[in-house]
Amino acid sequence: MSADFSGLDWGILGPAMLAGVLVLVTHVPLGAQVLKRGIVFIDLAIAQIAGLGVIFATMADLDPNGWGMQAAAGGAAFLGALLLTWTEKRWPEVQEAQIGVLFVLAATGGLLLLAHNPHGGEHLRDLLSGQILWVRYQQLIMPAIGAAVIIAVLCFWRGRIGTLGFYLLFALAVTASVQLVGVYLVFASLIIPSLGTRLYAERKRLPLSYAIGIAGYAAGLVLSSLFDLPSGALIVWCLALIAVFVNIIGPKRRVLAVDA
């Protein structure tokens, strides 16, 4: 395989990269909160629930780019957020396990709903890996508005959001992003940049996490276009490799020797 940079179609890569940046704008700060709260798999669970809403909307023949589709995905995600808020209050000691169970139920629910659909396998693949290269600028208007609202809330009500507010904000972020980039990239965008910068000074974590995310999306999109590889999967790998590199060259955790 040979790389031909002159063959890059920026009419396709441009909106795809912008979609990735919009996802990163909200998912990087939310990812830091997820790691801090110790509920890593909430993103997968809420994303899968939002995907279940998308499947319901698809079965109802709603416009993929219309408000009905957004309402279905958002409504499902918000219901999932409310349920997780309730389970955290009722059984906080097993919240991570409950999140995992909810993810499995949503994932298998999607399989059951699409079991007799002749295009079910294609729908599931698109939901998981996304079709970021098919994103167009006009599809990014609503996600951009949502991202602006989320960032405003995070900036002005930091520390006063509470558990319910956090879950609902998270649901709003995931609703748009899962339709743009798929479940895998939503999870990767949330967790990988924050993992790569966890040992850095707090003031450096956010800008470095954004840098990892932007570099990962850019490298993945360009390489997938050059070598005709699945863009979503390649972006995930690029994010992971860049995060590992940033972690390796960063500060090391001090290990205290204990005298015997």
N, C-alpha and C positions, 0 to 999 in steps of 0.2 A: 504494500500500500504506500502510495506517495502523497505528500501533502502539497496542495496547490492553493496558496492563500488568495490568489486572484479569483478563485472560484467561489469565495464566500459571498453569500447573499445577505447583505445587511438589511434588506427589506424584511427578511425573516428573522435574522438574529437581533435586530434592534428592538422590536416589541418583546421578543422573548427575554432579552436581557433586562428590559424595563420591568417586566413581570417579576423576574427574579429579585430585582432591587426592591420592589413593593412588598414582596413577601419578607425579605430580610429586614426591612424598616421596622416591622412589628414583631417578627419572630425572634430577632436577636435579643432585645430587652426582655421579652416574655420568656425566652429560653433561660436567661440568667435567673429569673424568678422561679422557673420550674426546677432547676437544679438546686436552688436554695431551699425550696419547699420539699424536695425529695419525692416528687411525683412525675418522674421522667416520662412515663407512658401515657400521661394525660393527652398529649398531642395526638398520638396514634388513635386513642379512643375517641376523642372529639372529632378528629378528621374522618374516622371511619363512620361515625354517626352522621356527620354532615354528608358523607358519601351515600349513606342509606337514604337520606332525604333526596339526593340527586337521583337515585335509582327510582324512588317513588314518582318523582316529577317526570322522569323519562318514560315510565310506564303510562303516565297520564298524558303523554304527548305534549308536554309544555315546551315552549320555546327555550332552547338551551341558553340563550343570551337574554332572556326576558326576566321580568321581576318575579314571575311565578316560580321559576327555577331557584332564584335567590331566596325567596320566601320559604320554599321547601327545605333547602339546605340549611338556611339560618334557623328555621323553626326546629328542625331536628337537632342541630347543634346546641341551641338554647335549652331544649328539653334535656339533653344529655348533661349540660352544665348544671341545671337545677337538680337533676338526680344525683350528680357527684357532690354537690353542695350538701344535700341531705345525708348522703352516706358518710361524708366526712364528719358531720355533726353526730351521727348515730354510732358509727363504728370507726373512729379515727385511727385506731391502731392497725387496721387492715385496709387502709384506703388504697394503697398501691395495688394490692391484690384485687380489690373491687374494680379499679380502673382496668386492670388486665381482663377481668371477666367481661366487663362491658364492651371492651374492644372485640373480644372473641364473639360475643353475641351479635354485635353489629356486623362483623365480617361475615359470619355464617348466615346471618339474616339476608345479607346481600346475595349470597350464593343461592339461597332458597328462592328469593324473589326472581332471580334470573335463570332458574333451573330450566324452564321451558321456553326461554327466549333464544331464538336461533343466533342472535348476536350477543348473547350473554357474556361469552368469553372475551369478546372485544370490549364490551362495556367495562368489565372488571379490570382488564389490562389498562384501559385509559384512566380509570379511577385511581389505580395504584401508582402507575408510572407517569401518568399525565401526558399531555400533548403540548408541551411548552412551545415547541417550534410552530404550532398552528395559531398561537395567540396573535391577535391584532390590536392595534392601538385603541380602537373604539371599545374593546372589551375591558380596558384598564381604567375606565372612568370611575365606575363604582368601587373597585378595589382601592383606587387612589383616595377617594373620599373616606372610605372606611379606615384606611391607614392613617389619614390625617386625624380622624376622630380618636383613634386608639392612642396615638402618640400624644395628643393633647391631654387625654385623661391620665396617661402615665406621667406626664410632666407636671400637671397641676394638682393631681390628687395622689401623688406618690405616698405610700404608707397609710393612706386612708381608704383604700379601695375595699379591703375586707375580702373574705373568702368568696362570697357570692359575687361580688364585683369582679374579682379576678377571673373566676370561671366564666362569667358572662362575657367579659372582655376577650378572653381566650377564644370563646365560641365565635365571636364576631370576627376575629382575625382568621380563624381556620376556615370559616364559611367561604370566604372569597378565595383563599389561597389553595384550598384543595381542588377547586374547579380550574384553577390556572395551571398548577404544576403537579398535582397528584399527591397521594398520601405519602409516598416515600420521600419526596423532596420536602414536603411540609415538615416531616419529622426531622430530616437531616438539617434543614435550615434552622430549626429551633435548637437542636441539641449540639450538633458538631462544633459550630463556632465557639459556643460557650465552654465546651469541654477543652478546646484547644488553648483557651486563654485563662483557665481557672487558677493557674499558679502565678499569674502576673498581678502587679499592684492594681487595686480596684479601679483607679482612675484610667488605667490603660486597657482594661478588659473590653469595654464597649467599642472604642474605635478599632481595636485589633480584631474583635469579633466581626465587625462590619467589613473589615479588610479581607478576612478569611472568606466571608460569604461572597463578596463581590468577585474576588479572584477565582473562587471555585466555580461560580456560575459562568464567568467569562471564559475560563479555560475549558470547562465542560461543553459549553455551546460551540466554541470554535473547533475543538477536537471532534465533537460529534458530527459537525458539518464537514470537516475535512476527510474523516475516515468512515463516514456513513454508519455511525454507531448510535444506539438509543441514547438520546440526549439526557433524559431524566436519570438513568442509571449512571451515565458517565459523570454527570454533575455531582452526584452523591459521592462517587469515588474521588473526584477532584477536591471536593470539600474536605473529605476525610484525610487525604494525603497532605493537603496544605495545613490543616489543623495539626496533624502530627508533627510536621516540620516546625511550625510556630511553637508548639509545646516543647520540642527538643531543644531549640535554641534559646528558650526562655529561662527564667529563674528556676532553680531546683528546690524542691521541698526539702527542708532540713530534717534529717533523721537524727534523733538524739540517741547516742549510744548509752546503754544501760549496763552499768558494771555488775558483773556477776557477784 
